[in-house]
């Protein structure tokens, strides 16, 4: 690129133009016997530090799920930034957004936005609707709830097991945000923390859930959404997705191949079985941590380096290592 050339703002590829000042040779007076001045020292190398992450110049279309004009957003690298961009377009607070779905305005957990967005996906933001309080009495060890979260501090119900304690309470629906347990706010808690709190509720003693349902369009009022029993569904279109990360830059990468998809689904099922949560993005991160690892010890060490806060039990790690065996070509 020549100096002074202006890049088109539609160009999605980051470009860095480096310029350098010419250093003129020291002045030499041939009529003077004195030695010339020493040459200028070479320019100092650039300071070493953390490079600034380039933001992908990708434009996505978005609407509020209950109905709104279409907005255009770009320049985000994680879920919190995505919510802030959506909120700016529609002049609302980011805290109003409970979760997003892809290519459907319905509360469809198969279409839930996790950590990947297809480059042609349409984003629907589900915002806070009415609040409600429900009294629950635990009659068995498990309530029949599967919890996930939006990556920005809100845990919500992703699955209700048929015939369970919660299934008998028709006021409780998939997509409801769990705001408080017994008047104790859980905003800011991760899904596994909320699942643990619910599991620890004693049997036979009633407790209260304060829930916030997503605001519904007229054609959705009265619906009680049921999540499928298995298979999270494919959340991307085309061959590439934008991968959102909690740390570092968002990256454009290839869609998972068949073996990676299979391993990710198995790990997500194990997360639900052991921890009462479903989180395709967490499952993807776990599968990536096991990439090219030759034994369980190497896998456990790699997983601890990226997800040490979870403190996964050994029996879970053993089952996960078995689940990703196909991906590593060991089966």
BELKARA-V84013 format. One record per backbone hydrogen bond with DSSP energy under -0.5 kcal/mol. NH is the residue of the N-H (numbers start at 1). CO is the residue of the C=O. Records with the same first field share a line. If there is no record, write none. Layout:
NH: CO / CO
This chain:
5: 2
11: 8
12: 10
17: 15
18: 16
24: 22
29: 27
30: 28
32: 29
56: 54
57: 12
58: 56
60: 73
61: 121
62: 71
63: 123
65: 125
67: 64
71: 62
73: 60
75: 56
82: 78
83: 79
84: 80
85: 81
86: 82
87: 83
88: 84
89: 85
90: 86
91: 87
92: 87
96: 93
97: 94
98: 96 / 126
99: 126
101: 124
102: 111
103: 101 / 122
108: 106
109: 107
111: 108
112: 109
113: 100
114: 116
117: 242
118: 235
119: 240
121: 118
123: 61
124: 101
125: 63 / 123
126: 99 / 124
127: 125
128: 96
129: 213
132: 211
134: 209
136: 207
138: 136 / 205
139: 137
146: 159
147: 276
148: 156
150: 154
155: 153
156: 148
157: 176
158: 146
159: 146
161: 144
164: 161
166: 143
168: 164 / 165
169: 166
170: 168
172: 169
174: 225
175: 157
176: 173
177: 212
178: 155
179: 177 / 210
180: 210
181: 184
182: 208
184: 181
185: 183
186: 179
187: 179
188: 153
189: 186
194: 190
195: 191
196: 192
197: 193
198: 194
199: 195
200: 196
201: 198
204: 138
205: 202
206: 204
207: 136
209: 134
210: 180
211: 132 / 209
212: 177
213: 130
215: 127
220: 217
221: 217 / 218
223: 220
225: 223
235: 233
241: 253
242: 117
243: 241 / 251
244: 115 / 242
245: 77
251: 243
253: 241 / 251
255: 239
261: 257
262: 258
263: 259
264: 260
265: 261
266: 262
267: 263
268: 264
269: 265
270: 266
271: 267
272: 268
273: 269
274: 270
275: 271
276: 271 / 272
277: 271
278: 147
283: 279
284: 280
285: 281
286: 282
287: 283
288: 284
289: 285
290: 286
291: 288
293: 290
299: 295
300: 296
301: 297
302: 298
303: 299
304: 300
305: 301
306: 302 / 303
307: 303
308: 304
310: 307
311: 308
317: 313
318: 314
319: 315
320: 316
321: 317
322: 318
323: 319
324: 320
325: 322
328: 324
329: 326
330: 325
331: 325
